[in-house]
Structure formats: structure tokens, C-alpha cells
Amino acid sequence: MNKEYYTNNKDYINRWVVSYADFVTMLLALFMVMYAVLRIDNQKLTEFQGKMQQTFTGSSNVTKYQATQVEKILKDNLSQSKSVKIIKSDKGLIIRVNNRVLFDEGSASIKSDAQQTLNEIVNVLTKIDNPVIIEGHTDSTPIKNAKYPSNWELSTARATNIISYITNTGRISPNRLRAVGYGEYMPIEDNTKISGRMLNRRVDIIVLEK
């Protein structure tokens, strides 16, 4: 090998040393963590595992406990009927209210008869500090008028009006609330049936886990 070739290529030839050094450093760090874990007692190991689970999954026993407590508060303080139900979901706990209680057909104006139900819900929400999402849903029956060109606008207006009612009581911080309208695109029953469409017309008040 001539001198010129060696001079031009020695940096290339020695690059593997950098990668090898990085690999050794990572192995050393891994062994140090394993040694530290083996040195702690069982109680600390359990705590360590719990914290790691919470870090990577966003869940913990505390969250499950909080969800159980919130569910108990809702069931103890909210009258459940065919029009109002409490349902567990992946998002949190859903207070599902049928639209017949809240609105007239094709309208986003809250009925006066609905105020008692909404006040009851507000009373429950004051006992907890979880964030809340108000979801408006419709059936698949088309709507098109000057005020609501589609079910998107209608469902969003209904969710927004519920939030306005809740915040106007002055008892719930607006920072806890969000409104969203899904129109007919998140049905829970078959829209080809009258009974299904009645259930799809709803407002879901979702109490999120913290």
C-alpha cells in the first residue's frame, strides 16, 4: 500500500472506531441501570415499575382510582333515566343525554324543560375538576336551511349552546370545557331504523380522566 493511498483513506478506515465506542458506551449505561435496579428492595422496585408504566402508557393505579371515584359521584348525584345515562368508555365517563330532552327537532335552542337536567349535570361537575368535552350528534336525516346547512353545523351549535349554558351559571371554568360536533358520522345505532335514529340524536358530555 503506497503512502498516498494510506493518507487519503486512513480517516475512512478508522470510522468504525467511533461506532464501536458508541456501542460500548450504551452497553455500559445499560449495565449500570441493571445494577442499580438489582440493588433496590422490592418496594422500590414496584414503585419504579409503576412510574415507568405511567411514563410510557400514561396510565397508573391513581388514574383508575380517580375514574372510580368520578363514576361514583356521577351515579350518586345524577338521576339516570331512559333519557340520561352514564356510560364507561375509553375516553372517560359519558353522561349521554337524548336530544328529545334538550332540543326540538332541527333546532339548537335549549328547551326550557331541559334546564333542570342541565342544572343537575352542572351540580355534578362542580364536585370534580376533570376536563369535559361536549359532543353533539345527529341522525343521518339531511338538514339544509339558512341557519344550518348541514348536520355538522347543527350538532356543533348544540354542543356550543350547552357549553354556553354551563358557563353562564358561573360555576364551571370555561378552561375545563370543549365543544365538538360530529353530525351523523358517529352513530351508536342503525340509522335505517326509527329507533336507531332516536338514539343517535344525542349529546355526550364526556368527563375525561385527568
C-alpha positions in Angstrom: 0.0 0.0 0.0 1.5 3.3 -1.0 1.8 6.3 1.3 -0.6 8.5 -0.7 -3.4 5.8 -0.6 -2.9 5.4 3.2 -3.0 9.2 3.8 -6.2 9.7 1.7 -8.1 6.8 3.3 -7.0 6.5 6.9 -9.9 8.6 8.1 -12.4 6.3 6.3 -10.6 3.1 7.7 -10.8 4.3 11.3 -14.5 5.4 11.3 -15.6 2.0 12.7 -13.8 3.0 16.0 -16.5 5.8 16.6 -19.4 3.4 16.1 -17.7 0.8 18.3 -17.2 3.4 21.1 -20.8 4.4 21.0 -21.9 0.8 21.3 -19.6 0.2 24.3 -20.9 3.3 26.0 -24.6 2.2 25.6 -23.7 -1.2 27.0 -22.0 0.4 30.0 -25.1 2.6 30.6 -27.4 -0.5 30.4 -25.3 -2.5 32.9 -25.3 0.5 35.3 -29.1 0.7 35.2 -29.5 -3.1 35.7 -27.1 -2.9 38.7 -29.0 0.0 40.3 -32.3 -1.9 39.9 -30.9 -5.0 41.5 -29.7 -3.0 44.4 -33.1 -1.6 45.4 -35.6 -3.5 47.5 -38.9 -5.0 46.3 -41.0 -2.0 47.4 -38.8 0.5 45.5 -38.8 -1.9 42.5 -42.6 -1.8 42.5 -42.6 1.9 42.6 -40.0 2.1 39.8 -42.2 -0.2 37.7 -45.2 1.9 38.3 -43.5 5.1 37.3 -42.1 3.5 34.2 -45.6 2.3 33.3 -47.1 5.7 33.9 -44.4 7.3 31.8 -44.8 5.1 28.7 -48.6 4.4 28.8 -50.0 7.5 30.5 -51.9 5.3 33.0 -51.5 4.3 36.6 -53.4 2.9 39.6 -54.1 6.5 40.6 -55.9 7.2 37.3 -58.1 4.1 37.7 -58.9 5.2 41.3 -59.8 8.7 40.2 -62.1 7.2 37.4 -63.8 5.0 40.0 -64.4 8.0 42.3 -65.7 10.2 39.5 -68.1 7.4 38.4 -69.4 7.1 42.0 -70.0 10.8 42.2 -71.9 10.8 38.9 -74.1 7.9 39.8 -74.8 9.2 43.4 -75.7 12.7 42.2 -77.3 12.3 38.8 -80.7 10.8 38.2 -80.5 8.2 35.5 -83.4 7.5 33.2 -84.0 6.5 29.6 -83.0 10.0 28.6 -79.9 10.3 30.7 -77.3 7.5 31.0 -73.8 7.2 32.4 -71.5 5.0 30.3 -67.9 4.0 30.6 -65.7 4.5 27.6 -62.0 4.7 26.6 -62.2 8.4 26.7 -63.7 8.6 30.2 -67.2 8.6 31.6 -70.0 9.7 29.3 -73.2 11.5 30.5 -75.4 10.7 27.5 -78.5 12.9 27.1 -81.0 12.2 24.4 -81.8 15.2 22.2 -85.5 15.0 22.9 -84.8 16.3 26.4 -82.6 19.2 25.2 -83.8 20.4 21.8 -86.7 20.4 19.4 -86.2 18.8 16.0 -83.8 20.7 13.8 -83.1 23.3 16.5 -80.1 24.1 18.7 -82.1 26.2 21.1 -82.2 24.6 24.6 -85.7 23.8 25.7 -86.9 25.3 28.9 -87.8 21.9 30.2 -84.1 20.9 29.8 -82.8 23.3 32.4 -83.5 21.0 35.3 -81.5 18.2 33.7 -78.6 20.6 32.8 -78.6 22.1 36.3 -78.3 18.6 37.7 -75.3 18.0 35.5 -73.7 21.3 36.4 -74.1 20.3 40.1 -72.2 17.1 39.5 -69.4 18.8 37.5 -68.8 21.2 40.4 -67.9 18.3 42.6 -65.0 17.3 40.4 -62.3 19.2 38.4 -61.9 16.9 35.4 -61.8 18.3 31.9 -65.1 17.9 29.9 -65.9 17.5 26.2 -69.4 18.3 25.0 -70.1 16.3 21.8 -73.1 17.0 19.6 -74.5 14.1 17.5 -77.4 13.9 15.0 -79.0 11.1 13.0 -78.5 10.8 9.2 -81.6 12.7 8.2 -80.4 15.6 6.0 -80.9 19.1 7.1 -80.4 22.2 4.9 -81.6 25.7 5.8 -80.3 29.2 6.1 -79.2 28.6 9.7 -77.8 25.1 9.5 -76.6 24.0 6.0 -75.8 20.5 7.3 -75.8 18.3 10.4 -72.3 19.4 11.1 -73.4 22.9 11.9 -76.5 21.7 13.8 -74.5 19.3 16.0 -71.8 21.9 16.6 -74.3 24.6 17.5 -76.0 22.2 20.0 -72.7 21.4 21.7 -71.7 25.1 21.8 -75.1 26.1 23.3 -74.7 23.5 26.1 -71.3 24.9 26.9 -72.7 28.5 26.9 -75.4 27.4 29.3 -72.9 25.7 31.7 -70.5 28.6 31.7 -73.3 31.1 32.2 -74.0 29.5 35.6 -70.6 30.9 36.7 -69.9 27.6 38.5 -67.7 25.9 35.9 -64.5 27.3 34.5 -64.6 27.6 30.7 -61.0 26.3 30.6 -62.3 22.8 31.5 -64.7 22.7 28.6 -64.5 21.9 24.9 -67.2 21.6 22.2 -67.3 19.4 19.1 -69.9 18.5 16.6 -69.9 15.1 14.7 -73.1 15.4 12.8 -74.3 11.9 11.8 -70.9 10.4 11.5 -70.5 8.7 14.9 -73.8 6.7 15.2 -74.3 4.3 18.1 -77.3 2.6 16.4 -78.6 1.8 12.9 -79.8 5.0 11.1 -82.0 3.0 8.8 -84.4 2.4 11.8 -86.5 4.9 13.6 -85.5 3.6 17.0 -81.8 3.8 15.9 -82.1 7.4 14.7 -83.7 8.4 18.0 -80.7 7.1 20.0 -78.2 8.7 17.5 -79.7 12.1 18.2 -77.8 12.8 21.4 -75.4 15.0 23.4 -72.4 13.2 25.0 -70.9 15.1 28.0 -67.6 13.3 28.5 -65.8 13.6 31.8 -62.2 12.8 30.9 -59.7 11.1 33.1 -57.1 13.6 34.5 
